[in-house]
Amino acid sequence: MAQITANGINIEAERFGPEDRETVLLIMGVGAQLTLWPVELCEELVNRGYHVIRFDNRDVGLSHKFDDRGVPDMAAIMGALMSGQQPEAPYTLEDMAADAVGVLDALGIEKAHIVGASMGGMIAQLVASLYPERTLSLTSIMSNTGNPELPQGQPEAMAALTAPAADPNDLEAVVARGMHTWKTIGSPGYPTPDEQLREWILRDFKRSFHPQGMLRQMAAIVSNGDRRVKLGNIKAPTVVLHGADDPLVPLAGGEDTAKSIKGAELIAVKGMGHDFPVSLAGTFADAIEKAARRAGAAKAAE
């Protein structure tokens, strides 16, 4: 892993595979560190001929923290949206999309296959819309369009994600909070063993614990609003991957994403929730490769 300067801030990034190959840029979701992208997925993509980058978004992991911008007032943000005004958030998803492009700039990469999960899918959509010249293909995973008419996640899933952070001095409380969250939003058809979950939770806690950053990222999500017009501008070959049993971002979000991007292909996976089971690494790689191959075919046709 290495610190780079991207979009004027410090970003922690990690690379896999030879650097002279086409690049897959992985963008993670809200409050999640780069470590949530399974190493097994990164290695599978390398085995399929790609160079892979995963990185910590701003305000999470080992990347720059925006504590000087304070804790967002979510009630005020929601009130502004409901009154038709543009809410004030510490930063925007567009800023985070610029971070992702900044990672490519810092590493000297002209174009990449852009892949994002959950909030990362929203950021990836914006990269493909706002920076088409940097986007070879788009894979949007377990995400949505920001359409206000979409169904919300199940109450227990939303509650698990937004519950107050555990006391960092109580390691067992941290583990219990994490276990509850992942068991609530995870894949019913592909459950991760408890021992593996505990190992991941402890790994990420020891690497970085910064719950305030997640609140600012959530403010960026809420304030971004409806992206469907922007998605209509996307020209890159697109695959939308979504869990048929996602309790946090219902499948309707993936369906709306595919509907909003011309030529996008939707892949719905039975038994998949809102997590990254190692047993589905091949499925994630298949979707990313499918988008990449469509990009290759389009380039060959030109």
Secondary structure, 3 states (H helix, E strand, C coil): CEEEEECCEEEEEEEECCCCCCEEEEECCCCCCHHHCCHHHHHHHHHCCCEEEEECCCCCCCCCCCHHHCCCCHHHHHHHHHCCCCCCCCCCHHHHHHHHHHHHHHCCCCCEEEEEECHHHHHHHHHHHHCHHHEEEEEEECCCCCCCCCCCCCHHHHHHHHCCCCCCCCHHHHHHHHHHHHHHHCCCCCCCCHHHHHHHHHHHHHHCCCHHHHHHHHHHHHHHCCCHHHHCCCCCCEEEEEECCCCCCCHHHHHHHHHHCCCCEEEEECCCCCCCCHHHHHHHHHHHHHHHHHHHHHHHHC
